[in-house]
Amino acid sequence: MLDKLAKRVQAGTLKLDGIVIETTGMADPAPVAQTFFVEPKVAAFARLDGIITLVDAKHIIQHLDEEKPEGAENEAVEQVAFADRILLNKIDLATEGELQAVEQRLKGINAFAPIIRSEKSQVSVDQVLGIKAFDLKKTLEMDPEFLDTEGEHEHDDSVTSMSITTSGEVHMLLVNDWVGDVLKNLGNDIYRMKGVLAVAGSPKKFVYQAVHMIFDGVFEGEWGPSEERGNKLVFIGKNLDKAALQRGFEACLDTPQNRAKIEEAEMIKVRDAASRRVVVSSLHWHESSPGEEVVGGLFFDFEAVRTESSR
């Protein structure tokens, strides 16, 4: 369908301001979102603006608590977890106490999606369209206080959200290996991931986002002269082990404590450089070239980091 719309727009027979895709009530939003990253024709024609989840304030708790057969996912939980905006609808059918309880439960699953109350789904257009939730530049605007979700999760569900914030810089070889390992081994359980990284040797910020194992990242904007270089990461997913993720990320920092790992990674890179000039990404084959900034899949070739940092 998107391919047909693209052809009509290119032919001048159709003018579009946007496309709203309504999934069925219990659909998994991940495959729809991934289409905008893995299909080159779609990616060239349209960008994914955001995922809106409409929640029935009166009945959502029973759906979140619904027991599923072993191996089956709770679609209601998944839809809340994937949301960039949550419309809490039918608020006229619930008391204020019930609404607060529902909101607390939703935040326990996805602490990063704003909740908008509504009756009969009536909200202003700018609250659901043009939100640019998947715009990597938008990721730069993540408020550090917004990322502080400690103490907000009272409900012990398997699907939660968490964040990591650290000062300092990461070594790209180490963080590349770590992210690759996370996506390979935990990709099915990580619904959404995004962040901003300070890369050692680069004056620019590296921003990224991922839906399951589909990853996208790019250098975007320079660090200010008085701005503290640091890292902000957000995870939404199932059975997240925050302590393990925190340890894994801290092992990527460019610090004296990690110097032995850095030297080992650099030796492996040098040894393999002569025989491997193609980087495999989860999006496509990416031919490495010095100075390349845009990343498809798992970050980028280390040669590009050194070229970029010398500018």
NORZIMO-V279033 format. One record per backbone hydrogen bond with DSSP energy under -1.0 kcal/mol. CO is the residue of the C=O (numbers start at 1). NH is the residue of the N-H. Records with the same first field share a line. If there is no record, write none. Layout:
CO = NH ; NH
This chain:
1 = 5
2 = 6
3 = 7
4 = 8
5 = 9
6 = 10
7 = 11
8 = 13
24 = 27
29 = 33
30 = 34
31 = 35
33 = 36
34 = 37 ; 38
35 = 39
39 = 43
40 = 44
41 = 45
42 = 46
49 = 133
51 = 84 ; 85
53 = 87
55 = 89
56 = 60
59 = 63
60 = 64
61 = 65
69 = 72
74 = 78
75 = 79
76 = 80
77 = 81
78 = 82
85 = 53
86 = 116
87 = 55 ; 89
88 = 118
89 = 57
90 = 93
91 = 94
95 = 99
96 = 100
97 = 101
98 = 102
99 = 103
100 = 104
101 = 105
102 = 106
103 = 107
104 = 108
106 = 110
114 = 86
116 = 88
118 = 91
119 = 122
124 = 127
125 = 128 ; 129
132 = 135
135 = 139
138 = 141
139 = 142
143 = 147
147 = 149
149 = 152
152 = 154
155 = 157
158 = 239
160 = 237
162 = 235
164 = 233
166 = 231
169 = 254
170 = 200
171 = 175
172 = 176
173 = 177
174 = 178
175 = 179
176 = 180
177 = 181
178 = 182
179 = 183
180 = 184
181 = 185
182 = 186
186 = 189 ; 190
189 = 238
192 = 236
193 = 210
194 = 234
195 = 208
196 = 232
197 = 206
198 = 170
199 = 202
203 = 223
205 = 220
206 = 197
207 = 218
208 = 195
209 = 216
210 = 193
211 = 214
214 = 211
215 = 297
216 = 209
217 = 295
218 = 207
221 = 205
224 = 227
229 = 168
231 = 166
232 = 196
233 = 164
234 = 194
235 = 162
236 = 191 ; 192
237 = 160
241 = 245
242 = 246
243 = 247
244 = 248
245 = 249
246 = 250
247 = 251
249 = 252
250 = 253
252 = 171
253 = 255
255 = 258
256 = 259
258 = 262
259 = 263
260 = 264
261 = 265
262 = 266
263 = 267
264 = 268
265 = 269
266 = 270
267 = 271
268 = 272
269 = 273
272 = 276
277 = 288
279 = 286
284 = 281
286 = 279
289 = 292
295 = 217
297 = 299
301 = 304
302 = 306
303 = 307
304 = 308
305 = 309
308 = 311
